Amino acid sequence: APRTYNAESRRRQQAERKSRIAAATAQLHAARGVTATSYADIAERAGVSLPTVYSHFPGQDELLTACTGHVAGQAPALPVAEILAAGGLPAAIDQLVAAHEKQHLYFEPWLAKREDGVIPFLAALSASAREERAALVAAVLDRHLGAGDHRETIAAWETLLSFDTWHRMVRGHRLPRAAVRRLLAQCLLNLARPAAPVHPTRKRK
């Protein structure tokens, strides 16, 4: 019994240390970015020794897996079921835009560093997020417009709902968030409507 208790106690201590290290890493990455954060910084913030950090997370990918898992675990979830159950396309669009805004606000301290261009792990994470967003958009379009070839609309919607678009409008152009929500919703709705045929103008003789 004492051996079992000691082993369980050690496991709890290790899990607690790993969680503390992941939380400290997330805080530092939000403040400084991944490339500007060292293992020594993390050890100091977490209140553990440098060898302890390396023993739990020997490589950057292992550390980033734990860090992003910690961050994602506290993020506002996309209400997929509610979005898909919306009574009409405008209502679904409003929910899509509002839900993505909540996520963008939460993830902004990390995403605004734009380090996915230099860190392959983050690049893969960004690609996965784009795929998930595109899949949700496709489901919404199929639900309200019927099955069909929506590839162009999916690409446009996914881009408009992305963090980069939201961040550029809110932080770059300094538009009020309510205005950004309204503009994005209108753009999404317009893109979902059939394009009016373009009639070539006749040249005058």
N, C-alpha and C positions, 0 to 999 in steps of 0.2 A: 504493500500500500504506500509506504513512504516514497519508493522509487517512482511509482505511477504519479503520485502527487508532484514530485519534483520535476518530472518530465513535462507534465501538464503546465506547471508554473513557468518553466523555461519557454515553452511554446507561447504562452500568453505574453511573456516579456518580449520575446522576439517579435511577435505580431504587433505589439504596442510600439516597439522601436521602429519597425518598418513603417507603420502608419505615421509616426511622428516625423520620420525622415521624409516621407512622401509629402506631408503637409508643409513642412519647412521648404522643400524644393518648390512646391507650387507657389508659395508666397514669394520666394526669391525670383522665380521665373516671371511672375506677374510684375514685380518691381524692376527687375534688371534685364530679363530675357535669359534664354538658355545659354547662349554663348558667353555671356558676361558673368555666369554663376559657376563657381568652382566647387569641387567636393569639400574643400576646406570651409567655404562659406556655408555649405549645407550642414556640415558637422557642427559648426558654431551655432547656427540658428536652431538646429534640432536638439542641441545640448548633449551630443554624443561625441565619441572620439572619431577621428578620421578613418582608422582601420575598421570601425564598426560600419560606417557608411559603405566602404568598399566590400566588406564581407556580405552585406545584404544586397548591394547593387554593384557588382563588379564592372559593369559596362553601362554606357549612356542609354542604350535601348532599354535595359532593365529598369533603370531609374526613371526614364520617361514613361514607360508603361505604368509604373506605380503612380507617378505624378499625374499623368493624364487621367488615370482611373480615379484618383482622389478628386480631381477637379470635376470630371464628368458625373461623379456620384452625387454631387451637390447641385448640379445644373437643373434648371427648369426643364421638365420633359415636354416634348412636343405632344400635344393632345391629338394624336393621329385618329383615334376612333371618333372624337368629336368633329374633327375637320371633315372626315369622310361621311359623317352622318348629317352634315349641314343641309338645310332645306333647299338651298339653291347655290349656283356658282358664286354669286356675289358674297353670300354669307361665308362660303368656304374660303374664298379669297381673303376676306377680312380676318378670318381666324388664322389663316396661313401667315399673313403679314404680321399680325399681333404676336403670334407664337414665336416667329423667327426674331422679332425685335427683342423679346425677352431673352432669348438665347444669346443674341448678339451683345446685349448689354452685359450679360453675365460673363461671357467669354472674352470681352473686349480687352481686358488687361493682358491676356496672353496672345490673342490673335493680332492685336495692333502692332506687336513686335515684328510681324511678318518674317519669321525665321524659317518658314516651311520651304523657302527657296534655297536654304543652305544646309538644312538638317533633313536627311532622307526619311527619318522616322516621322517627322512632322508633315513632310510632303505626302507620305502614304496616308496619314491620318486625315489630311485635308481632302485627298482624293476619295477616301471612303465617305467622308461627310458629303461631298458633292454627289456621289452615287446614291446615298440614302435620300438626299433632298430631291434628286431627280426621280427616284422611285415613288416618293410621296406625291410629287407633282403629277406624274403619270397616272397614278391611281385617282387623283382628284379629277383630272381631265377625262379619264375613261368613265368615271362615275357620272359626270355631268354632261359630257359631250358625246358619250358613246365610244366604243372601241374604234380605233382607227390609227392612222399614221400621224402622231402628234409630236414627232421628233423635233421639229423646229420650235414649236410652242414650248415643249419641255425644256429645250436648251435656253430659250429666252427667259422663261419663268425661273429656272434654276439660277441663272445669272442675276436676275433682279432680286431674288431672295437671299443672295449670298451676303456674307459679312462684308466683303469688299465694297459692294454697291451701297449697302446701308452706311458703312463707315465713311465713305467718300461724301455721301449726301449730308450726313449728320455732323461729322467733324470737319470735313474738307470745305463744304459749302455752307456749313453752319445753319442748316435749315432746322426748324422745330421738328421734333419727332412726330408730332401729330400730322404735320404737313408731309413728312416723308411717308408715313403710313398711307395717307390719302393718295399721294402720287403713285406709290408702288401698286396699291390696289387698283387704281384706274388703269395703269399700264398693263397689269396682268389681265384685267377684264377685256381691254381693247385687243390684246394679243390673242385672246381666245375666240374672238368674233371672226367670222369669215371675212377675208379681205375683199373690199369692193373691186370689181374688175376695172382694169385700166384700159380705157379706149384711146387708141392713138388718134391724135388730132390730124385732120386732113390738111395737107399743105395747100395754101391758096395758089392758084395759077396766076 
